[in-house]
Amino acid sequence: MTQVDVRIYEVGPRDGLQNERAAIGVDAKLQFIDLLADAGLREIEATSLVSPTAIPQLADADELLARLNRRPGVRYPVLVPNARGLERAVAAGAEAICVFTAASETFSRHNLGMSISESLAAFAPVLAHAGEAGWWTRGYLSTAFGCPYEGPVAEAAVVSVAERLLAAGVDELSIGDTIGVAGPSDVRRVVRALNGAGIGQDRLAMHFHDTRGTAVANVSAALDLGIRCFDSSTGGTGGCPYAPGAAGNLATEDLVYLLDREGLRHGVDLDGVLAAAAFISDTLGRPLASKVGQAGGWPA
Amino acid sequence: MTQVDVRIYEVGPRDGLQNERAAIGVDAKLQFIDLLADAGLREIEATSLVSPTAIPQLADADELLARLNRRPGVRYPVLVPNARGLERAVAAGAEAICVFTAASETFSRHNLGMSISESLAAFAPVLAHAGEAGWWTRGYLSTAFGCPYEGPVAEAAVVSVAERLLAAGVDELSIGDTIGVAGPSDVRRVVRALNGAGIGQDRLAMHFHDTRGTAVANVSAALDLGIRCFDSSTGGTGGCPYAPGAAGNLATEDLVYLLDREGLRHGVDLDGVLAAAAFISDTLGRPLASKVGQAGGWPA
């Protein structure tokens, strides 16, 4: 990779699209991923190897991975929930994988159909194989700032699950504000709690949703704390199943605009991101959810 | 006023509505202002005494001020551009007024039809009378972070116009990101330059537009600098005439959500703001531009 100050980890093709209702063909997904790589994105989460019945939008994951134009220097992680997903990941030649759990027990049961401990057990063989095979691995720690069922989540719960994920072998943790409720003070509170448990910024990525307009402010607070990896979704796709009409993932174009204003190198071209955002917006048949997608960059 | 950590200065009825195309009747405007006061807002900029031909949306300013239900403890500032506006302000019994200029010479000429110096001369009699009458006064310093014609604006230009406004007698400066381009670093740069010229946080308010999604982050950066007054517009009304479809003023509901998360007292009730936002959205016949307007508060 070229030298960057901040890594932008693109989650649009997986986390963004899995929450969109309009069915999208594999050709369009592959074109979207190519446009993202054209824009300079070097980490693009491509799809999820969950059960096709669980997330019909990503039922084409095997075909997508088989046809993926893997460019040198670009990482294409794929979400792998369990041993069955692992078989498919091996067959697809995966080299970077993600697992997913939550800080909230109730959210885990509702969203994954199992407890947090059961989810860790489910992907233990995935991480074991990844360790042997030398794959890059990431663990999503969702609902770290709030749960749609339980409300506020204690930072001790976040730290506990973070420690278990790291013990299970993940290289990086993505700390998720799944329902978009955090403010900058929450970011400081949770990151400092993780640091207090010996988990440093080099292991941490932040995954913000812009549901209540705080995502960019949260990135800014995390930058001040030395966090240097952020998840985002080109076009602001994703939505939130708990708040119809609400904004979804932090849009990559909004993140890029902030980082440009802050003078931080990230290797991504805003116009390229806007082109990919326009493509996915056209494909989905709805306006862009991002501010910069609507207003454009500046100076123009 | 009740004890607050942060003042929320509501600009919806003036700055918000003046950029909206749909004509709104004076009854609806008065109802909107009442709903804002119901929500706990204690500074509500009511209208502008500009020429009715310049801003037809606010041509009803005299009638609005005559009929305004002035509640105890609520300040209802009105924008007064010149000696003619001053006559109208006196006739309306105004006690709090605002004047408006820019950091960018080209913006001033395009937007006000005169140079910055000419604008200061135009409202000099307004501030002179206000001083004699003991009115509260505020000076808007627009395009402090960027100009649609000139591009980036030097902080020296901001400081220079700020000093002239204070010398002319304004009590408070509202430093405006008129086209919504600033990031947190810009906020720090401009506020520190003002501080360096001896202008303290007690004289400063920040006026952010959310055109590129940075407004909440900019508020957070300004809070860290000790700024304690922010302008916002309930419902996120305002738009930007230079970017069709783009977001306008920072929405009051998004600001309130942030301040609540940060544990800062402001005296404003989020549900009350959302009720006022829903009212103005219905009146304008378009969806709310704010994130919290769409998603709601949290915990719900």
Interface residues (C-beta under 8 A of the other chain):
Chain A: G146 G151 P152 I179 G180 V181 A182 G183 P184 S185 D186 D210 T211 R212 G213 T214 V216 A217 V219 S220 A221 C240 A243 G245 A246 A247 A251 D254 Y257 L258 R261 E262 G263 S290 K291 V292 Q294 A295 G296 G297 W298 P299
Chain B: G146 G151 P152 I179 G180 V181 A182 G183 P184 S185 D186 D210 T211 R212 G213 T214 V216 A217 V219 S220 A221 C240 A243 G245 A246 A247 A251 D254 Y257 L258 R261 E262 G263 S290 K291 V292 Q294 A295 G296 G297 W298 P299
